[in-house]
């Protein structure tokens, strides 16, 4: 498996996904299906995904909207169970680990829109204090008050900000303002270094991904098509989809140069194409690509699922 090392028969990774898939039943109600004679419909949001994240590092997942990144994130913290495969946290099956409060409190999500995830009727001190109470991390009201103040200062706010409601914060303080994005990312880096945090980072901003991650996974239609060290992939992408994706990143050094956009539309995950899922849009696709699903091939420390790469055509 990618990025896994074995120590005395056990993995050194904090989080491991092993051949994980997630299928959603998107069929219409039973009576409507019977009357129209249509079969059940299933959407394969994630298809046979494997990865591992070592403690204190960041794995980023990138890809177009609908490729399965968010579904992977939800499964990785136990919000969704995988249909197939498994997630492990510190070597323990995630479904078991989630039942342990000591482990469950170590898994958290930073939402894309923090304002939408904050209770508008609660003051910030109440929002921050809620997990402290839920996981019994502080004994008395005074301990909770002191810990809340400490946490607010830790992320660059003032202890007095705990008395505010979410709507009283600026967009930047809620992490919505692009002008302070670098400060938020630097804060995440700083906290990672000081607290040994491990991130599964999901973003459409490839420049941010390059800044944040040690390892990169490129997803397309539910599958990871290329994965490896982040800087290695950015400097020399192998998969045709990764190449076209990185071509879209603004670069002052390439001003005036022609760029090849990704043509076509993302196929429906309800009825994915046979063979390689990218073949309808791939400039290197041949007959084999149209009928045979590629497996991952190791190339210079990168795992790539592409017939063209395996055959030396890319």
MARKOL-280800 format. One record per residue: residue in three letters; x, z, y of N, C-alpha, C in turn. Coordinates in steps of 0.1 Angstrom, whole numbers. Last residue first. Layout:
BEGIN
<"ala",<X,Z,Y>,<X,Z,Y>,<X,Z,Y>>
...
END
This chain:
BEGIN
<"unk",<32,-224,77>,<30,-218,90>,<44,-215,96>>
<"unk",<38,-233,52>,<33,-243,61>,<31,-238,75>>
<"unk",<46,-216,32>,<57,-221,41>,<52,-232,51>>
<"unk",<28,-205,16>,<33,-218,12>,<43,-224,21>>
<"unk",<22,-182,30>,<27,-180,16>,<34,-193,11>>
<"unk",<10,-193,53>,<23,-185,54>,<29,-184,40>>
<"unk",<-12,-205,42>,<-2,-213,49>,<11,-206,51>>
<"unk",<-27,-184,31>,<-21,-194,22>,<-10,-202,29>>
<"unk",<-25,-151,41>,<-26,-164,46>,<-19,-174,36>>
<"unk",<-22,-121,49>,<-31,-127,40>,<-34,-141,45>>
<"unk",<8,-103,52>,<0,-114,58>,<-9,-119,47>>
<"unk",<28,-76,62>,<19,-81,52>,<9,-91,58>>
<"unk",<62,-75,71>,<48,-77,75>,<40,-81,63>>
<"unk",<88,-76,64>,<83,-63,67>,<68,-64,72>>
<"unk",<92,-104,58>,<100,-97,68>,<93,-84,73>>
<"unk",<62,-105,42>,<72,-114,49>,<79,-107,60>>
<"unk",<42,-101,15>,<51,-95,23>,<61,-105,29>>
<"unk",<8,-111,14>,<21,-114,10>,<31,-107,20>>
<"unk",<-25,-105,2>,<-14,-101,11>,<0,-104,6>>
<"unk",<-44,-134,-8>,<-39,-120,-10>,<-28,-117,0>>
<"unk",<-71,-155,2>,<-57,-152,1>,<-54,-137,-1>>
<"unk",<-96,-170,-17>,<-93,-159,-8>,<-79,-155,-9>>
<"unk",<-102,-204,-20>,<-95,-192,-26>,<-92,-182,-15>>
<"unk",<-115,-225,-7>,<-121,-220,-19>,<-114,-207,-25>>
<"unk",<-101,-232,16>,<-116,-233,16>,<-122,-227,4>>
<"unk",<-75,-232,11>,<-80,-222,20>,<-95,-221,19>>
<"unk",<-72,-255,-4>,<-71,-242,-11>,<-77,-231,-2>>
<"unk",<-75,-275,15>,<-85,-273,5>,<-84,-260,-2>>
<"unk",<-64,-259,46>,<-64,-270,36>,<-75,-267,25>>
<"unk",<-58,-249,80>,<-65,-248,67>,<-65,-261,59>>
<"unk",<-46,-248,104>,<-37,-250,93>,<-44,-250,79>>
<"unk",<-64,-241,124>,<-58,-254,125>,<-49,-258,113>>
<"unk",<-94,-224,115>,<-79,-224,114>,<-74,-238,115>>
<"unk",<-120,-220,114>,<-115,-221,127>,<-100,-223,127>>
<"unk",<-127,-219,87>,<-134,-228,95>,<-129,-229,109>>
<"unk",<-108,-199,76>,<-105,-213,75>,<-114,-222,83>>
<"unk",<-111,-172,77>,<-107,-178,89>,<-106,-193,88>>
<"unk",<-116,-163,51>,<-127,-162,61>,<-124,-169,74>>
<"unk",<-107,-183,24>,<-102,-176,35>,<-113,-175,46>>
<"unk",<-135,-186,3>,<-121,-187,5>,<-116,-178,16>>
<"unk",<-166,-192,20>,<-158,-189,8>,<-144,-191,12>>
<"unk",<-179,-174,49>,<-175,-186,43>,<-166,-183,30>>
<"unk",<-206,-149,48>,<-192,-153,51>,<-188,-166,44>>
<"unk",<-233,-140,57>,<-230,-152,48>,<-216,-157,52>>
<"unk",<-230,-117,71>,<-240,-117,61>,<-238,-129,51>>
<"unk",<-211,-122,90>,<-207,-114,79>,<-218,-113,68>>
<"unk",<-210,-155,103>,<-218,-144,100>,<-213,-135,89>>
<"unk",<-178,-165,119>,<-189,-167,109>,<-197,-154,108>>
<"unk",<-172,-169,153>,<-170,-160,142>,<-181,-162,132>>
<"unk",<-169,-203,163>,<-175,-190,164>,<-171,-182,152>>
<"unk",<-143,-225,179>,<-154,-221,170>,<-159,-207,172>>
<"unk",<-108,-217,186>,<-120,-225,186>,<-131,-220,177>>
<"unk",<-88,-199,207>,<-94,-198,194>,<-107,-206,194>>
<"unk",<-67,-221,227>,<-78,-210,225>,<-82,-210,211>>
<"unk",<-35,-225,234>,<-45,-230,224>,<-55,-219,222>>
<"unk",<-21,-234,265>,<-24,-224,256>,<-35,-230,246>>
<"unk",<7,-247,284>,<-6,-249,277>,<-8,-238,267>>
<"unk",<21,-231,312>,<22,-236,298>,<8,-237,292>>
<"unk",<16,-219,336>,<17,-233,336>,<19,-239,322>>
<"unk",<31,-189,327>,<22,-196,336>,<26,-211,337>>
<"unk",<45,-173,310>,<39,-185,304>,<30,-192,314>>
<"unk",<53,-151,323>,<63,-160,319>,<58,-173,313>>
<"unk",<29,-136,326>,<35,-143,338>,<46,-153,334>>
<"unk",<3,-136,305>,<18,-135,305>,<23,-143,316>>
<"unk",<-26,-125,288>,<-20,-129,301>,<-5,-126,301>>
<"unk",<-33,-134,255>,<-28,-123,264>,<-22,-129,276>>
<"unk",<-39,-155,239>,<-49,-152,249>,<-44,-141,259>>
<"unk",<-20,-155,219>,<-19,-165,229>,<-28,-162,241>>
<"unk",<-29,-136,202>,<-18,-132,212>,<-16,-142,222>>
<"unk",<-47,-151,188>,<-52,-139,195>,<-41,-135,206>>
<"unk",<-31,-170,176>,<-41,-175,186>,<-46,-163,194>>
<"unk",<-16,-153,159>,<-10,-162,169>,<-19,-166,180>>
<"unk",<-36,-143,143>,<-29,-134,151>,<-22,-142,162>>
<"unk",<-44,-166,130>,<-54,-159,138>,<-46,-150,148>>
<"unk",<-21,-173,115>,<-26,-182,126>,<-36,-175,135>>
<"unk",<3,-148,110>,<-10,-153,106>,<-15,-162,118>>
<"unk",<26,-139,124>,<27,-149,112>,<13,-155,110>>
<"unk",<43,-132,154>,<31,-132,146>,<31,-142,135>>
<"unk",<68,-119,167>,<67,-130,158>,<55,-130,149>>
<"unk",<63,-99,186>,<74,-108,188>,<73,-120,179>>
<"unk",<41,-85,175>,<40,-91,188>,<51,-101,191>>
<"unk",<52,-77,150>,<41,-87,151>,<40,-93,164>>
<"unk",<72,-60,159>,<76,-71,151>,<65,-82,151>>
<"unk",<57,-40,172>,<66,-49,180>,<70,-61,172>>
<"unk",<43,-28,150>,<36,-35,161>,<45,-44,169>>
<"unk",<49,-34,116>,<53,-28,128>,<48,-36,140>>
<"unk",<17,-45,101>,<31,-42,101>,<36,-35,113>>
<"unk",<-6,-70,90>,<-3,-56,93>,<12,-54,92>>
<"unk",<-33,-92,89>,<-19,-91,91>,<-16,-76,96>>
<"unk",<-59,-90,82>,<-52,-103,78>,<-37,-102,80>>
<"unk",<-83,-70,70>,<-70,-69,77>,<-62,-81,72>>
<"unk",<-117,-80,72>,<-105,-78,65>,<-93,-77,74>>
<"unk",<-140,-83,89>,<-140,-72,79>,<-127,-70,72>>
<"unk",<-133,-106,104>,<-145,-106,96>,<-144,-96,85>>
<"unk",<-101,-95,108>,<-109,-107,110>,<-120,-106,100>>
<"unk",<-76,-75,124>,<-88,-76,115>,<-95,-89,119>>
<"unk",<-44,-64,122>,<-52,-74,128>,<-64,-77,119>>
<"unk",<-27,-34,129>,<-35,-41,119>,<-44,-51,126>>
<"unk",<5,-20,136>,<-6,-28,141>,<-13,-35,129>>
<"unk",<24,8,146>,<20,-2,136>,<7,-8,141>>
<"unk",<29,22,169>,<40,19,161>,<37,8,151>>
<"unk",<11,17,201>,<12,18,186>,<26,15,180>>
<"unk",<9,15,229>,<5,27,223>,<10,28,208>>
<"unk",<17,-10,239>,<23,2,245>,<20,14,236>>
<"unk",<1,-27,224>,<15,-28,223>,<22,-16,228>>
<"unk",<-24,-19,234>,<-21,-17,220>,<-6,-18,218>>
<"unk",<-23,-29,260>,<-24,-14,258>,<-20,-11,243>>
<"unk",<-23,-56,254>,<-12,-50,262>,<-11,-35,260>>
<"unk",<-47,-60,242>,<-35,-61,234>,<-23,-55,241>>
<"unk",<-77,-46,243>,<-66,-48,252>,<-53,-48,245>>
<"unk",<-95,-38,225>,<-94,-52,227>,<-82,-56,236>>
<"unk",<-88,-11,202>,<-89,-17,216>,<-89,-32,215>>
<"unk",<-82,19,186>,<-89,6,185>,<-91,1,200>>
<"unk",<-60,39,167>,<-64,34,180>,<-70,20,179>>
<"unk",<-56,67,152>,<-61,54,148>,<-67,48,161>>
<"unk",<-29,90,157>,<-40,82,162>,<-43,70,154>>
<"unk",<-19,123,155>,<-19,110,148>,<-31,102,153>>
<"unk",<1,147,174>,<-12,140,171>,<-9,127,164>>
<"unk",<20,167,181>,<21,160,168>,<8,152,164>>
<"unk",<19,178,205>,<11,184,195>,<12,177,182>>
<"unk",<38,164,221>,<38,178,221>,<30,185,210>>
<"unk",<33,137,215>,<46,142,213>,<46,157,213>>
<"unk",<5,135,221>,<10,132,208>,<24,138,205>>
<"unk",<5,141,248>,<-1,151,239>,<3,148,224>>
<"unk",<19,118,257>,<24,131,260>,<19,142,250>>
<"unk",<1,98,250>,<14,98,245>,<21,112,246>>
<"unk",<-21,106,266>,<-23,106,251>,<-9,106,244>>
<"unk",<-10,103,291>,<-14,116,287>,<-15,117,272>>
<"unk",<-6,75,291>,<6,84,291>,<2,98,287>>
<"unk",<-33,68,291>,<-25,64,280>,<-12,73,279>>
<"unk",<-41,78,316>,<-47,83,304>,<-39,80,292>>
<"unk",<-24,64,333>,<-23,78,333>,<-29,84,320>>
<"unk",<-34,38,328>,<-20,41,325>,<-18,56,324>>
<"unk",<-60,40,339>,<-58,38,325>,<-44,42,321>>
<"unk",<-67,41,365>,<-60,53,360>,<-58,51,345>>
<"unk",<-80,17,370>,<-68,20,378>,<-60,32,373>>
<"unk",<-102,17,354>,<-91,9,349>,<-78,13,357>>
<"unk",<-121,45,348>,<-115,37,359>,<-102,30,354>>
<"unk",<-130,61,328>,<-136,48,329>,<-130,39,339>>
<"unk",<-123,88,324>,<-115,77,317>,<-121,64,318>>
<"unk",<-134,105,341>,<-141,103,329>,<-135,92,320>>
<"unk",<-117,103,362>,<-116,116,355>,<-124,115,341>>
<"unk",<-125,78,371>,<-111,80,365>,<-110,92,357>>
<"unk",<-150,83,381>,<-148,74,370>,<-135,76,363>>
<"unk",<-153,119,388>,<-151,105,392>,<-149,96,379>>
<"unk",<-179,141,380>,<-165,137,379>,<-164,122,383>>
<"unk",<-206,147,380>,<-198,151,392>,<-183,147,392>>
<"unk",<-216,142,356>,<-218,132,366>,<-211,135,379>>
<"unk",<-210,165,341>,<-203,153,338>,<-204,142,350>>
<"unk",<-208,193,363>,<-215,186,354>,<-208,172,352>>
<"unk",<-184,220,367>,<-190,208,371>,<-198,202,360>>
<"unk",<-169,241,359>,<-182,244,364>,<-190,232,368>>
<"unk",<-144,232,352>,<-154,235,341>,<-168,238,346>>
<"unk",<-129,229,373>,<-137,218,370>,<-147,221,359>>
<"unk",<-113,252,374>,<-125,252,382>,<-134,240,379>>
<"unk",<-90,243,362>,<-99,252,355>,<-112,253,361>>
<"unk",<-85,208,366>,<-84,222,371>,<-93,230,363>>
<"unk",<-68,183,345>,<-79,188,354>,<-76,202,358>>
<"unk",<-49,176,327>,<-47,172,341>,<-59,175,350>>
<"unk",<-51,186,302>,<-54,171,303>,<-54,167,318>>
<"unk",<-45,213,305>,<-37,205,296>,<-39,190,298>>
<"unk",<-66,222,320>,<-53,221,327>,<-44,212,318>>
<"unk",<-85,223,299>,<-87,215,311>,<-74,212,318>>
<"unk",<-74,242,282>,<-75,229,277>,<-78,219,289>>
<"unk",<-75,266,298>,<-62,261,293>,<-63,246,289>>
<"unk",<-102,269,300>,<-94,267,312>,<-81,261,308>>
<"unk",<-109,274,273>,<-114,262,280>,<-106,259,292>>
<"unk",<-95,298,269>,<-91,286,262>,<-96,273,268>>
<"unk",<-109,315,286>,<-95,313,288>,<-90,300,281>>
<"unk",<-135,314,274>,<-133,310,288>,<-118,307,291>>
<"unk",<-129,325,249>,<-134,311,250>,<-132,306,264>>
<"unk",<-121,351,255>,<-112,342,248>,<-116,327,250>>
<"unk",<-146,360,266>,<-134,359,274>,<-123,350,268>>
<"unk",<-162,359,244>,<-166,351,255>,<-153,349,265>>
<"unk",<-142,360,214>,<-150,366,224>,<-153,356,236>>
<"unk",<-128,343,196>,<-136,354,191>,<-146,359,202>>
<"unk",<-123,309,187>,<-121,320,197>,<-132,331,194>>
<"unk",<-129,293,167>,<-116,292,172>,<-113,303,183>>
<"unk",<-152,286,152>,<-148,300,153>,<-133,300,157>>
<"unk",<-163,261,154>,<-153,263,144>,<-146,277,144>>
<"unk",<-182,264,173>,<-186,259,161>,<-176,262,150>>
<"unk",<-167,274,195>,<-177,282,189>,<-180,278,175>>
<"unk",<-152,251,200>,<-145,264,199>,<-154,274,192>>
<"unk",<-171,231,205>,<-163,231,192>,<-156,244,190>>
<"unk",<-181,242,231>,<-189,241,219>,<-181,240,206>>
<"unk",<-164,242,253>,<-165,254,245>,<-172,252,232>>
<"unk",<-168,218,264>,<-155,220,258>,<-155,232,249>>
<"unk",<-194,221,273>,<-191,210,264>,<-178,213,257>>
<"unk",<-192,243,291>,<-200,244,279>,<-197,234,268>>
<"unk",<-176,232,310>,<-171,244,303>,<-179,246,290>>
<"unk",<-192,212,321>,<-181,208,313>,<-175,220,305>>
<"unk",<-227,220,316>,<-215,220,324>,<-203,217,315>>
<"unk",<-253,198,304>,<-243,209,302>,<-232,208,312>>
<"unk",<-267,176,307>,<-274,188,311>,<-264,200,310>>
<"unk",<-254,154,296>,<-255,155,311>,<-261,168,316>>
<"unk",<-230,156,272>,<-243,160,275>,<-245,162,290>>
<"unk",<-210,127,267>,<-211,140,272>,<-226,144,275>>
<"unk",<-209,101,260>,<-208,110,249>,<-208,125,254>>
<"unk",<-210,86,282>,<-221,85,273>,<-221,95,262>>
<"unk",<-185,92,293>,<-197,97,300>,<-209,96,291>>
<"unk",<-166,79,276>,<-168,93,275>,<-180,98,282>>
<"unk",<-166,52,258>,<-173,56,271>,<-176,71,271>>
<"unk",<-151,54,235>,<-148,44,245>,<-154,47,258>>
<"unk",<-142,87,225>,<-151,76,226>,<-147,67,237>>
<"unk",<-121,100,203>,<-121,98,217>,<-130,86,219>>
<"unk",<-128,123,176>,<-129,109,181>,<-128,110,197>>
<"unk",<-110,142,151>,<-118,141,164>,<-118,126,168>>
<"unk",<-101,166,129>,<-105,152,130>,<-115,150,142>>
<"unk",<-98,192,126>,<-86,184,130>,<-89,170,131>>
<"unk",<-121,203,116>,<-118,205,130>,<-106,197,135>>
<"unk",<-118,198,89>,<-127,190,96>,<-125,191,111>>
<"unk",<-100,217,79>,<-96,204,80>,<-105,196,89>>
<"unk",<-115,241,81>,<-102,241,87>,<-96,227,88>>
<"unk",<-139,235,68>,<-139,236,83>,<-125,235,89>>
<"unk",<-143,212,43>,<-134,223,47>,<-134,224,62>>
<"unk",<-157,189,39>,<-164,202,37>,<-156,214,40>>
<"unk",<-139,170,43>,<-149,172,54>,<-156,185,52>>
<"unk",<-125,169,19>,<-119,175,30>,<-129,178,42>>
<"unk",<-143,154,3>,<-141,168,0>,<-135,175,12>>
<"unk",<-143,130,16>,<-156,136,14>,<-154,151,10>>
<"unk",<-115,124,14>,<-121,127,27>,<-135,134,25>>
<"unk",<-94,138,-9>,<-105,128,-7>,<-113,133,5>>
<"unk",<-61,146,2>,<-74,150,-3>,<-85,140,0>>
<"unk",<-38,137,15>,<-39,136,0>,<-52,141,-6>>
<"unk",<-45,140,42>,<-34,148,36>,<-35,149,21>>
<"unk",<-73,124,34>,<-67,131,45>,<-58,141,39>>
<"unk",<-84,92,22>,<-78,105,19>,<-72,110,32>>
<"unk",<-111,71,13>,<-103,76,24>,<-97,90,19>>
<"unk",<-118,44,-10>,<-118,58,-6>,<-108,60,6>>
<"unk",<-141,20,-25>,<-128,25,-21>,<-129,39,-16>>
<"unk",<-173,11,-11>,<-163,10,-22>,<-150,16,-16>>
<"unk",<-187,22,10>,<-195,17,-2>,<-185,16,-14>>
<"unk",<-177,52,26>,<-174,38,22>,<-183,34,10>>
<"unk",<-198,70,49>,<-191,69,36>,<-188,55,32>>
<"unk",<-193,78,83>,<-199,69,73>,<-191,69,60>>
<"unk",<-178,99,92>,<-192,97,98>,<-200,87,90>>
<"unk",<-152,104,84>,<-163,108,76>,<-177,106,81>>
<"unk",<-132,92,98>,<-135,106,101>,<-147,111,93>>
<"unk",<-132,66,88>,<-120,74,87>,<-121,89,91>>
<"unk",<-157,55,93>,<-154,60,79>,<-142,69,79>>
<"unk",<-153,50,120>,<-163,59,116>,<-161,64,102>>
<"unk",<-133,30,119>,<-131,43,126>,<-141,54,121>>
<"unk",<-146,10,105>,<-134,16,99>,<-132,30,105>>
<"unk",<-164,3,125>,<-169,8,112>,<-158,15,104>>
<"unk",<-148,-7,145>,<-155,6,147>,<-160,12,134>>
<"unk",<-138,-30,132>,<-129,-20,136>,<-136,-6,138>>
<"unk",<-152,-53,124>,<-152,-41,115>,<-144,-29,120>>
<"unk",<-156,-74,141>,<-147,-76,129>,<-146,-64,120>>
<"unk",<-171,-73,164>,<-178,-75,151>,<-169,-77,139>>
<"unk",<-148,-88,186>,<-160,-80,184>,<-167,-83,171>>
<"unk",<-115,-95,172>,<-127,-99,180>,<-139,-89,177>>
<"unk",<-89,-71,170>,<-97,-82,165>,<-109,-84,174>>
<"unk",<-69,-43,159>,<-74,-52,169>,<-81,-64,162>>
<"unk",<-59,-10,155>,<-66,-21,149>,<-71,-30,160>>
<"unk",<-28,8,154>,<-39,2,162>,<-45,-9,154>>
<"unk",<-15,39,145>,<-19,26,140>,<-30,20,148>>
<"unk",<9,61,155>,<-3,54,159>,<-4,41,152>>
<"unk",<21,94,143>,<23,80,147>,<9,74,151>>
<"unk",<19,119,133>,<26,118,146>,<28,103,150>>
<"unk",<20,110,98>,<18,120,109>,<26,117,122>>
<"unk",<11,76,91>,<20,87,89>,<18,97,101>>
<"unk",<-15,60,77>,<-10,64,90>,<-2,76,88>>
<"unk",<-23,30,58>,<-19,44,59>,<-13,47,72>>
<"unk",<-48,8,44>,<-38,12,53>,<-34,26,52>>
<"unk",<-71,-17,33>,<-61,-6,29>,<-51,-4,41>>
<"unk",<-102,-31,27>,<-92,-27,37>,<-84,-15,32>>
<"unk",<-125,-46,17>,<-112,-44,10>,<-101,-41,19>>
<"unk",<-142,-52,44>,<-140,-59,31>,<-126,-56,26>>
<"unk",<-169,-42,64>,<-155,-40,60>,<-153,-45,46>>
<"unk",<-195,-53,64>,<-188,-51,77>,<-173,-49,75>>
<"unk",<-215,-73,49>,<-202,-67,45>,<-194,-65,58>>
<"unk",<-249,-70,47>,<-238,-73,57>,<-226,-66,53>>
<"unk",<-274,-85,28>,<-264,-75,29>,<-253,-79,39>>
<"unk",<-308,-89,21>,<-297,-94,29>,<-287,-82,31>>
<"unk",<-330,-99,-6>,<-324,-89,2>,<-311,-94,9>>
<"unk",<-348,-131,-3>,<-340,-120,-10>,<-335,-110,-1>>
<"unk",<-382,-140,4>,<-367,-140,7>,<-360,-129,0>>
<"unk",<-409,-144,4>,<-401,-148,-8>,<-386,-148,-5>>
<"unk",<-427,-135,22>,<-419,-147,26>,<-410,-152,14>>
<"unk",<-438,-113,9>,<-447,-123,14>,<-439,-136,17>>
<"unk",<-414,-98,3>,<-423,-103,-8>,<-432,-114,-3>>
<"unk",<-405,-92,29>,<-397,-100,20>,<-405,-106,9>>
<"unk",<-426,-76,38>,<-423,-89,45>,<-414,-98,36>>
<"unk",<-423,-54,21>,<-435,-63,21>,<-433,-76,27>>
<"unk",<-397,-44,28>,<-400,-49,14>,<-412,-58,14>>
<"unk",<-382,-53,59>,<-390,-45,51>,<-395,-52,38>>
<"unk",<-351,-73,57>,<-364,-69,63>,<-372,-60,54>>
<"unk",<-318,-60,51>,<-330,-68,47>,<-342,-64,56>>
<"unk",<-293,-50,54>,<-300,-55,67>,<-312,-63,63>>
<"unk",<-273,-27,42>,<-285,-34,38>,<-293,-38,51>>
<"unk",<-238,-29,45>,<-250,-24,51>,<-262,-33,46>>
<"unk",<-208,-19,31>,<-218,-29,31>,<-231,-22,36>>
<"unk",<-174,-15,33>,<-186,-10,37>,<-197,-21,38>>
<"unk",<-144,-7,15>,<-154,-17,19>,<-166,-9,24>>
<"unk",<-110,-1,9>,<-122,4,15>,<-131,-8,19>>
<"unk",<-85,3,-5>,<-95,-7,-9>,<-109,-4,-4>>
<"unk",<-79,32,10>,<-75,25,-2>,<-87,16,-7>>
<"unk",<-64,48,37>,<-76,40,32>,<-71,31,21>>
<"unk",<-51,79,46>,<-49,67,38>,<-63,61,35>>
<"unk",<-34,100,69>,<-47,93,65>,<-44,81,57>>
<"unk",<-8,109,66>,<-18,118,70>,<-32,113,65>>
<"unk",<16,102,41>,<7,98,51>,<-3,108,54>>
<"unk",<32,106,19>,<36,113,31>,<27,110,43>>
<"unk",<17,111,-13>,<20,103,-1>,<24,111,11>>
<"unk",<35,123,-42>,<24,123,-33>,<27,115,-20>>
<"unk",<57,121,-59>,<44,117,-64>,<33,117,-54>>
<"unk",<77,130,-41>,<74,138,-53>,<60,134,-58>>
<"unk",<65,109,-18>,<74,121,-19>,<69,130,-31>>
<"unk",<62,76,-8>,<59,86,-18>,<69,97,-18>>
<"unk",<47,60,20>,<59,64,13>,<55,75,3>>
<"unk",<30,32,33>,<30,45,25>,<43,47,19>>
<"unk",<27,8,46>,<31,20,54>,<30,33,46>>
<"unk",<4,-6,23>,<11,-7,35>,<14,7,41>>
<"unk",<8,0,-12>,<0,0,0>,<9,0,12>>
END
